[in-house]
Amino acid sequence: MSAWAGSMQTSDGTWRVDVGGVGATKWYRLVGPDSCRNLPSLTALTVAADAAGVDLGDLREVPAAG
């Protein structure tokens, strides 16, 4: 069973966000070129994505990471 509940990625597949969680607690993983960051909150994800130049609005849902 995957620990990831869902995933989203850019149309070119360069960047992906995986979403995990238990109950109301969620965590995120931002994966890109030479980068994989585990993030504890949506705020942290937003800050990390912005620093990497990733517009979260460009992400589209894809099958969850395995």
C-alpha atoms as an extended CHARMM CRD file, in Angstrom:
* protein
*
        66  EXT
         1         1  MET       CA              0.0000000000        0.0000000000        0.0000000000  PROA      1               0.0000000000
         2         2  SER       CA              1.3300000000        3.4470000000       -0.9310000000  PROA      2               0.0000000000
         3         3  ALA       CA              1.9260000000        6.0550000000        1.7510000000  PROA      3               0.0000000000
         4         4  TRP       CA              0.9370000000        8.6950000000       -0.7940000000  PROA      4               0.0000000000
         5         5  ALA       CA             -2.7360000000        9.5640000000       -1.1680000000  PROA      5               0.0000000000
         6         6  GLY       CA             -2.3510000000       11.5840000000       -4.3590000000  PROA      6               0.0000000000
         7         7  SER       CA              0.0540000000       13.2280000000       -6.7600000000  PROA      7               0.0000000000
         8         8  MET       CA              0.1180000000       16.1970000000       -9.0990000000  PROA      8               0.0000000000
         9         9  GLN       CA              2.6910000000       17.1880000000      -11.6950000000  PROA      9               0.0000000000
        10        10  THR       CA              3.4670000000       19.8170000000      -14.2880000000  PROA      10              0.0000000000
        11        11  SER       CA              2.3640000000       19.0440000000      -17.8470000000  PROA      11              0.0000000000
        12        12  ASP       CA              5.9740000000       18.3410000000      -18.8880000000  PROA      12              0.0000000000
        13        13  GLY       CA              6.5340000000       16.0630000000      -15.8710000000  PROA      13              0.0000000000
        14        14  THR       CA              9.4670000000       18.1190000000      -14.5910000000  PROA      14              0.0000000000
        15        15  TRP       CA              7.9270000000       18.7570000000      -11.1580000000  PROA      15              0.0000000000
        16        16  ARG       CA              5.6760000000       16.5500000000       -9.0380000000  PROA      16              0.0000000000
        17        17  VAL       CA              3.9700000000       16.9990000000       -5.6850000000  PROA      17              0.0000000000
        18        18  ASP       CA              2.9750000000       13.9220000000       -3.6930000000  PROA      18              0.0000000000
        19        19  VAL       CA              0.4160000000       14.2660000000       -0.8960000000  PROA      19              0.0000000000
        20        20  GLY       CA              0.3760000000       11.9350000000        2.0800000000  PROA      20              0.0000000000
        21        21  GLY       CA             -1.3400000000       11.9130000000        5.3950000000  PROA      21              0.0000000000
        22        22  VAL       CA             -3.1700000000       10.2350000000        8.1990000000  PROA      22              0.0000000000
        23        23  GLY       CA             -6.5580000000       11.6090000000        9.2030000000  PROA      23              0.0000000000
        24        24  ALA       CA             -6.4480000000       15.3960000000        9.1810000000  PROA      24              0.0000000000
        25        25  THR       CA             -2.6170000000       15.4760000000        9.1590000000  PROA      25              0.0000000000
        26        26  LYS       CA             -1.1420000000       16.0010000000        5.6850000000  PROA      26              0.0000000000
        27        27  TRP       CA              2.4200000000       16.1790000000        4.3970000000  PROA      27              0.0000000000
        28        28  TYR       CA              3.9070000000       16.8610000000        0.9970000000  PROA      28              0.0000000000
        29        29  ARG       CA              6.8910000000       15.8800000000       -1.1410000000  PROA      29              0.0000000000
        30        30  LEU       CA              8.1580000000       18.1900000000       -3.8920000000  PROA      30              0.0000000000
        31        31  VAL       CA             10.1570000000       16.3020000000       -6.5290000000  PROA      31              0.0000000000
        32        32  GLY       CA             12.0090000000       17.9470000000       -9.4090000000  PROA      32              0.0000000000
        33        33  PRO       CA             15.3230000000       18.0100000000      -11.2430000000  PROA      33              0.0000000000
        34        34  ASP       CA             17.9770000000       17.0060000000       -8.6960000000  PROA      34              0.0000000000
        35        35  SER       CA             15.5610000000       17.7950000000       -5.8530000000  PROA      35              0.0000000000
        36        36  CYS       CA             13.3170000000       15.8800000000       -3.4670000000  PROA      36              0.0000000000
        37        37  ARG       CA             11.9850000000       17.7460000000       -0.4390000000  PROA      37              0.0000000000
        38        38  ASN       CA              9.6500000000       16.4040000000        2.2300000000  PROA      38              0.0000000000
        39        39  LEU       CA              7.5110000000       19.2100000000        3.5920000000  PROA      39              0.0000000000
        40        40  PRO       CA              5.3250000000       19.2710000000        6.7090000000  PROA      40              0.0000000000
        41        41  SER       CA              2.6100000000       21.6880000000        5.5800000000  PROA      41              0.0000000000
        42        42  LEU       CA              0.8890000000       23.3250000000        2.6440000000  PROA      42              0.0000000000
        43        43  THR       CA              2.5660000000       26.5900000000        3.6320000000  PROA      43              0.0000000000
        44        44  ALA       CA              6.0070000000       24.9660000000        3.4580000000  PROA      44              0.0000000000
        45        45  LEU       CA              5.1060000000       23.4380000000        0.0730000000  PROA      45              0.0000000000
        46        46  THR       CA              4.0040000000       26.8260000000       -1.2510000000  PROA      46              0.0000000000
        47        47  VAL       CA              7.2490000000       28.4870000000       -0.1070000000  PROA      47              0.0000000000
        48        48  ALA       CA              9.4460000000       25.6960000000       -1.5410000000  PROA      48              0.0000000000
        49        49  ALA       CA              7.5730000000       25.6300000000       -4.8590000000  PROA      49              0.0000000000
        50        50  ASP       CA              7.8100000000       29.4010000000       -5.1760000000  PROA      50              0.0000000000
        51        51  ALA       CA             11.5630000000       29.2990000000       -4.4590000000  PROA      51              0.0000000000
        52        52  ALA       CA             11.9520000000       26.6380000000       -7.1760000000  PROA      52              0.0000000000
        53        53  GLY       CA              9.9020000000       28.6800000000       -9.6520000000  PROA      53              0.0000000000
        54        54  VAL       CA              7.0250000000       26.1830000000       -9.7060000000  PROA      54              0.0000000000
        55        55  ASP       CA              3.5010000000       27.5760000000      -10.0460000000  PROA      55              0.0000000000
        56        56  LEU       CA              1.2630000000       25.2060000000       -8.0750000000  PROA      56              0.0000000000
        57        57  GLY       CA             -1.6050000000       26.2920000000      -10.3300000000  PROA      57              0.0000000000
        58        58  ASP       CA              0.1300000000       24.5190000000      -13.2320000000  PROA      58              0.0000000000
        59        59  LEU       CA             -0.0150000000       21.1100000000      -11.5410000000  PROA      59              0.0000000000
        60        60  ARG       CA             -2.4670000000       18.4530000000      -12.7430000000  PROA      60              0.0000000000
        61        61  GLU       CA             -3.5910000000       15.3430000000      -10.8770000000  PROA      61              0.0000000000
        62        62  VAL       CA             -1.8070000000       12.1080000000      -11.8290000000  PROA      62              0.0000000000
        63        63  PRO       CA             -1.8540000000        8.6040000000      -10.2800000000  PROA      63              0.0000000000
        64        64  ALA       CA             -0.3970000000        8.5710000000       -6.7700000000  PROA      64              0.0000000000
        65        65  ALA       CA              3.3050000000        7.8270000000       -6.3720000000  PROA      65              0.0000000000
        66        66  GLY       CA              4.0550000000        4.2470000000       -5.3930000000  PROA      66              0.0000000000
